[in-house]
């Protein structure tokens, strides 16, 4: 990954720090560089800049201005990208109104975010892309974007980022303008949306695939060289016919814990160019494994350049390397606040550090080991139970396809660990129980329940509240 530009370079030699300025820079200096590619569309950076300019003009004609809040309710990913950039060009704050959410959920978000304009469709067609941009300079310095968190344990938070924060995060995700990037999740999901915008910041190519068409053939035909998926989606890749044809692709895994067994399967079946990572909506990417690091285990690798990681105890004091504690992050491009929640903002941003709410440790080589969410930890007979640790052990056992560990409340024991299992007919349950007692001792699950699926969000994270319905 390229090093960031030194701060002492003259402004003319440094990249712009706003998304629209980056877009116009690419349109001027590499106008024919591929920007958006799908089975139906080929758009270079000159064309993308022109289209964004036309959509921004259409937004202004309908009264959208820097004081507006634009809610994007669009199920076409290319349109969503263009409209997101157009809202930034206008200077308006924007957020995604996911078509996957219910009418009530979208209405609640409209109210929380103060949405003044809902945009569902492009106002212009591809003909706008044949014309030069109407302006050679951005008319505003930037704009705010709201990203709803996954909300796995309750109400989602609205994370406020400036578009310049995404530009600062982009080098940690996109190595160069040569990348042709695919994210299977749609732009309705915030991690996919951020990645698409990172590509624009770096002048890379956004490749869009059709979910209804065969994936491997599309990736080959569109010459994709980077594929980003969740751990859950990665398991589905293994079942695709001809998946070994993608041996040259860089496969990036994120969103949730990736067991070593799954990593080994992916390396053997698809590509050795595999990276397991860790990041947050508030900071962007924090760490990714090196494909050549054979000792990475189940870590997420060393922190990326520009990322400071501190492991702290309950009193916010740094703990020695190897000890588990709370993960705190400091870097450029961190979020500004949780919209409408100053108390939470103050609790999470402490002396310039973002308190992630995750627990983990740095090993002797400086790799980050992420144990799970602090909020997910529960107490059983005075012992702390970390669900992700038990889930990793369960998923390493033959016959277990997926697993979650949730608490069953008890007036005597506090919270009893219960394992939810997705398994096949080869599973030896008695042997699994012995395996878990060997791995976890007294912390091993006390009950095992077979389920058809583990509820997860698009990032692959377990929806803990939904999973509790199996036991309560």
Secondary structure as GFF3:
##gff-version 3
##sequence-region A 1 472
A	DSSP	three_ten_helix	11	13	.	.	.	ID=ss1
A	DSSP	alpha_helix	19	29	.	.	.	ID=ss2
A	DSSP	beta_strand	34	37	.	.	.	ID=ss3
A	DSSP	beta_strand	42	44	.	.	.	ID=ss4
A	DSSP	alpha_helix	45	61	.	.	.	ID=ss5
A	DSSP	beta_strand	69	72	.	.	.	ID=ss6
A	DSSP	alpha_helix	77	90	.	.	.	ID=ss7
A	DSSP	beta_strand	93	96	.	.	.	ID=ss8
A	DSSP	alpha_helix	103	113	.	.	.	ID=ss9
A	DSSP	beta_strand	117	119	.	.	.	ID=ss10
A	DSSP	three_ten_helix	126	130	.	.	.	ID=ss11
A	DSSP	beta_strand	144	148	.	.	.	ID=ss12
A	DSSP	beta_strand	158	162	.	.	.	ID=ss13
A	DSSP	alpha_helix	163	170	.	.	.	ID=ss14
A	DSSP	beta_strand	180	183	.	.	.	ID=ss15
A	DSSP	alpha_helix	190	202	.	.	.	ID=ss16
A	DSSP	beta_strand	205	207	.	.	.	ID=ss17
A	DSSP	alpha_helix	215	221	.	.	.	ID=ss18
A	DSSP	beta_strand	226	230	.	.	.	ID=ss19
A	DSSP	alpha_helix	231	237	.	.	.	ID=ss20
A	DSSP	three_ten_helix	243	246	.	.	.	ID=ss21
A	DSSP	beta_strand	250	254	.	.	.	ID=ss22
A	DSSP	alpha_helix	260	269	.	.	.	ID=ss23
A	DSSP	beta_strand	274	280	.	.	.	ID=ss24
A	DSSP	beta_strand	284	288	.	.	.	ID=ss25
A	DSSP	beta_strand	308	312	.	.	.	ID=ss26
A	DSSP	beta_strand	325	330	.	.	.	ID=ss27
A	DSSP	beta_strand	337	338	.	.	.	ID=ss28
A	DSSP	alpha_helix	342	348	.	.	.	ID=ss29
A	DSSP	beta_strand	349	350	.	.	.	ID=ss30
A	DSSP	beta_strand	353	362	.	.	.	ID=ss31
A	DSSP	beta_strand	368	373	.	.	.	ID=ss32
A	DSSP	three_ten_helix	374	376	.	.	.	ID=ss33
A	DSSP	beta_strand	378	380	.	.	.	ID=ss34
A	DSSP	beta_strand	383	385	.	.	.	ID=ss35
A	DSSP	alpha_helix	387	395	.	.	.	ID=ss36
A	DSSP	beta_strand	400	410	.	.	.	ID=ss37
A	DSSP	beta_strand	414	423	.	.	.	ID=ss38
A	DSSP	alpha_helix	429	440	.	.	.	ID=ss39
A	DSSP	three_ten_helix	441	443	.	.	.	ID=ss40
A	DSSP	beta_strand	447	450	.	.	.	ID=ss41
A	DSSP	alpha_helix	464	467	.	.	.	ID=ss42
A	DSSP	three_ten_helix	468	470	.	.	.	ID=ss43
###
